[in-house]
Amino acid sequence: MTDLSGHVALITGGNSGIGLGMASGLARAGASVAIWGTNPDKNAAAGEQLAGIGGKVHVEQCDVRDEEQIVASFQATVAALGKVDSVFANAGVSGAGLSILDMTIDEWRRVMAVNLEGAMLTMRESARHMVERGEGGAIVAVSSVSAIHGAPNGINYAASKTALLGMIRAMAVGLARYGIRCNSLLPGWTDTDLTAGGKQNPKFLNATVSRTPVRRWAVPSEFEKVAVFLADPSLSFHTGETMVVDGGYSIF
């Protein structure tokens, strides 16, 4: 595995699911990790788990819907770990399963506030820090395969995740001069708290598994090495990519 000793990685929504999987991989590669989450109990449990892997761990209770909390949490992270070399804007919420016919403005804004605005503000603070340091870095927006396939009962979720792709492409061009690489990660169906409802529905589970060539959902640990790859500072020519990790779901 790539050696990330001396590297500092920040993962929002890093206290469970794919976020914790990525944080675990980064810690195993030798990086110091900071995780942000809203649930104090899950934060504490994840922090203990990561500390058991080794390296420095910093935990912040942060709601990415709140700009002031993001700014304060980023400052606290830098104070605790000295810098941020890579950031994974992973915090997200699922939609209420509404089509365009039933969508309300409140439900639309609830999802956008976390998945899009929270990600933008997190990446903005990270970019400002990286530009000021002058040593480059890696910014990753965790999107979803919902950004590239039709999800009729999740239009706000799909819209938020699709918007991240355009944002990352714009950032990749604008920040390349500073040695900052910007990429997006599109996970497929993964067994997490966020998708628990779908997995408990036999009809839905069968439909998604049968459409996935590897014939199963992913588990969070499968994103460990993906995160290390995206954070690897030696991949200096790798930017502006939409990386799909979905077991072939989106091409079948």
C-alpha positions, 0 to 999 in steps of 0.5 A, a space after each residue: 500500500 502507498 505510504 502516506 506517513 506525514 499526510 493529513 486527511 480530512 473526511 466529513 461524514 467519517 464516523 460510519 459507512 463509506 466515510 469510515 471505510 476511507 478513513 480506515 484505509 488512510 490511517 492504515 497507509 500511515 496518514 493522520 486522519 480527521 473525521 467530522 460527524 454530527 452524532 457524538 456517540 458515532 464520532 467517539 466510536 469511530 475515533 476509537 476504532 481509527 486510533 486502534 489502527 495507529 497514527 493521530 486521529 482528530 474528531 470534530 462534531 460538525 454539521 456541514 449545513 452550518 458555514 460557521 461550524 465548517 469554518 471553526 471545525 476546519 480551523 480546529 483540525 489544522 490546529 490539532 494536526 498542523 495541516 490538511 493534505 487531502 479532503 474527502 467531502 463525503 457527508 451526505 443525506 438521502 432523499 425522501 424518495 419523492 418524484 418530481 410530482 411530489 417534491 416540496 421545496 423544503 425536502 429539496 433544500 434539506 438534501 441540497 444543504 448537506 450534499 451540495 452546499 455542505 460539500 462546497 463549503 468544506 472544499 472551499 475551506 480546504 482549497 483556501 488552506 491548500 493555496 495558502 500553504 503552497 504545497 498542493 493537495 487533493 480534494 475529493 467530492 463523494 458523489 454517487 452513481 445516482 449522478 449518472 443513471 436515472 433515479 426517478 424517486 430521488 431527484 433532489 439526491 440525484 441533482 445534488 450528486 450530479 452538481 458535484 461533478 460539475 463543481 469538481 471539473 471547474 475546481 480541477 481547472 481552476 486549482 491545477 496551477 496550485 498543484 491541487 488535484 480535484 476528483 469525484 468518487 461515485 460509489 455504487 450500492 454499498 451496505 451502509 446506514 444510509 442504504 439500510 432501508 433499501 437493503 431490507 426491501 427484498 424486491 429492491 435488493 434483488 433488482 439492484 444486485 441483478 443489475 450489478 455484474 459482480 452480483 452483490 453490494 459493496 461494503 465500506 472496507 472496499 473503499 479503503 484503497 480507493 481513498 489512498 489512491 485518491 490521496 496519493 500525492 505522487 499522482 500529480 497528473 491525476 485530476 478532473 476524473 469521475 471515478 466510478 466504483 460500482 461493481 459495473 452497475 452503471 454500465 450494465 
